[in-house]
Amino acid sequence: MLIRTGRGIFYGLNMDDNKKELQEGTEKQSEEEKAETKREKRLYEPIRDTLCGLFGQYAEKPKEPEFQREPYSHEDNPYLEIVGDKRCFSEILKREFDDDTLHMIDNEGIFPDIVGYVRKKKSNPKEIIVAEIKDTPITLRHIEQARFYQEIFNAPFGLLISSKGISEEKVRFVTKRTIIRGKVIIAQYNENPYTKFGLFNINPRFRDSVPEFLKKFCIS
């Protein structure tokens, strides 16, 4: 495109080409985001099953045989639900949230990837579990997001799990500035080809935020 001024003619940008490049860039970014989301969703079920196994070790098993238990007294313990895919909570989960949390998630559309609860003893209250799943290396924004979810749901157990882990630079940074990480449990998930349960690996420098029953996964 030519731009005519009082001092002569200058070559300018072709606005149609510029618009086309911008549109193509946006479409490419959208495709990449869709692919990343698809890969992430593929991890939901195996990580949910693995977490059920781990928190099942935290929950104490009933002492009385099943035939001696009260009718209709059975409850899944732990109970974990994939929320990030369907973007809604079951009535079972909603019963565990206080009024403020229910109001907030309805108005703000807050849907962590996996949400549930565990009861350590039958006489204990249920403890909320919130897990955010990533199929990319963990970033500071991911940690911020996981901590936000943990605070919104007042969850004793807030996890950030990535199939790609976290870089050494970020490990050093968040261990020096613990306010960024808070009590979020940061872990790497590795699929196990021989079983539906995967393997967790937690950097030993994050031990301070890891509950006792998960400390065995703090491996160098």
N, C-alpha and C positions, 0 to 999 in steps of 0.2 A: 504494500500500500504506500502511496506517495503522500507526503504531507507538504503542502505549499505554505510558505511563510513569506514575510516581506523580504527576507534575505536569500531566498532561493528555495530549492526543492530538496527535501530530505527523505530518506527511506525510513519508513516506520514499520511497526509490527502489523502483521495481518491479523486482525481481531478474530476472524473466523477460525484461523489455524490455532490461535492462542486458546480460544474457547474449546476447540476440539481436543487439544492436548490436555487441558484441564479436566475435561470430561473423561478422557481415556485414563488419566491418572487416578481419578476418583473411582472409576469402574474397576481398575486394577487393584486399588486398595480394598474396595468392597469384596472382590473375589478372594483376596488373601485373607481378609477377616472371616469370610464364610468358611474357607478351608480350615482356618485355625479353630473356629468354633466347632466344626465337624470333628476334628481330631480330638478336641477337648471333650466333647460329649461321649466319644468312644471310651473315654477313661472313667466315666461316671460309675457305671455298674461294677467293674472290677475293683475300683477303689472303695465303693460303698460296701461291697462284700468283705474286702480286706479289713476295713474299719470295724465292721460288725464282729469279725473274729477277734480283733485286738481288744475292743471294749467288752467283749464277752469274757475276756480274762480278768477285766477290772471288776465286773459285776459278780457278786457272790451267788453261787447256785443255791436254790432252795434246799433245805435239809430234809424236808418230808418227801416221801415218794409221791409221784404224780397222782396216784389213785386216792391219796389221803388229803389232797388239796381241795379247797372249797370250789364248788362249781362256778364256772365263768370267772375264776380268779386269775387265769393265765394272762400274761402280757408279754409282748416281745421285749426282751431286755438284753442288749440294747435295741432301740428302734431307730432306723435311719431311712430317710426318704430322699429321693432324687428330686430336687426342686428346680434346679437351673434349667432343665429341659422343658418342663410343663409350665413353669413360672406361676405356680400357685401352691398353696398349702392345703393338706388334707385337714379334715375336721379333727382328726386325732392330734395333729400337731398344734392346731389353733388352740386347743384346750390347755396347752402348756404355756401359752404366752399371756402376759398380763395385758390389761386394756391399752396401756400406752404403746406397747410394742405392736399390738394388733392394728391400732389406729395408724401408726407410722408406716408399717409395711403395706397397708392398703392404699395410703395416700402417696407414698413415695415409690411404690413398686420395687421393694427390696427383696431380692430372691437369691440367696446364696446357692451354690451348686448342690450341696448336701446338708440337710438339717435333720436333727433327731435328738434323742435323749438316752441317758443310761441311768439306772438306779443301782448304786453300789450294794445297798442292803434293802430288803423289803420294807424296812421301817424308815428308810431315808427318802428325802425328796428326790425327784428326778433332776438330773443335771443336763443342761442343754449342750448339744454338740453342733458346731457349725464348721463346715469345711469348704474351702474354695479351691478349685482344681484348675491347674494350668498345664498346657502342653508346650510351653515356651520357658526359657530360663526366667527365673524369678527376678522381678524388678522391685524398686522401692515402692512404686505405685501399687503393685500386687500386695505387698506387705501392708500398706496403708488401707487397702480395700478389705483385707482379711481382718485387720484390727477393728475397722469400722463395723463390720458385721458382728464381731465378737461383742462389741460394746452395745450395739443395737439390741441384740438378743440376750444380753447379760449372760453370755455363755461361759461356763467354767473351762470348756474345751473349745478353743478356736484353732483351726488348722489351716495351713497353706501348703498344698501338696502339688509338686510339679514333677513331670516326667523328665524334665531337663535339669532339675536342680538349681543351685544358686552359685554364682561365681565367687571366687576367693575374695575379690575386691569388695563385694557387697557383704560377705560374711564379716570381714574386718570392720566395715563401716557401721553395720547395725549392732555389732557387739560393743563398739565404742559408744554408740548413741542408742542406748537401750530404750529410750523413750519412743523411738520409731517402731521398734518391734513389739514393745509391750509384752504380753504373755502369749503371743501367737506362736504355735508350734510349727516350725518350718521343716518340711521333710521332702525327700526325693522318693518318688515311686518307681519301682522297676517291675515290669511284668514277669511272671513266672510261667514259662511255656508248659510246665507239667501240672499246673493246678490253676483254678480260678482265682486263688489268693495270690496277690503280688507281694513284693518285698519293700519294706521301708528302710530308708537310711537317713539318719539325722546327724548333722554336724555336731561333734562333741562340744563345740563352743556355744551351742544353744541349750546345754543341759539345764541351765537355770530356769528355763520356761517349760521344761519337759516333766510331766508327771512320772512318778516312780515306776509305774508299770510299763512305760514306754522308753525308759532310759537304756534298756538293752539294745535299742536301735541306734544309740549314739555311737556310731562307728567311724573311725578315721578314714 
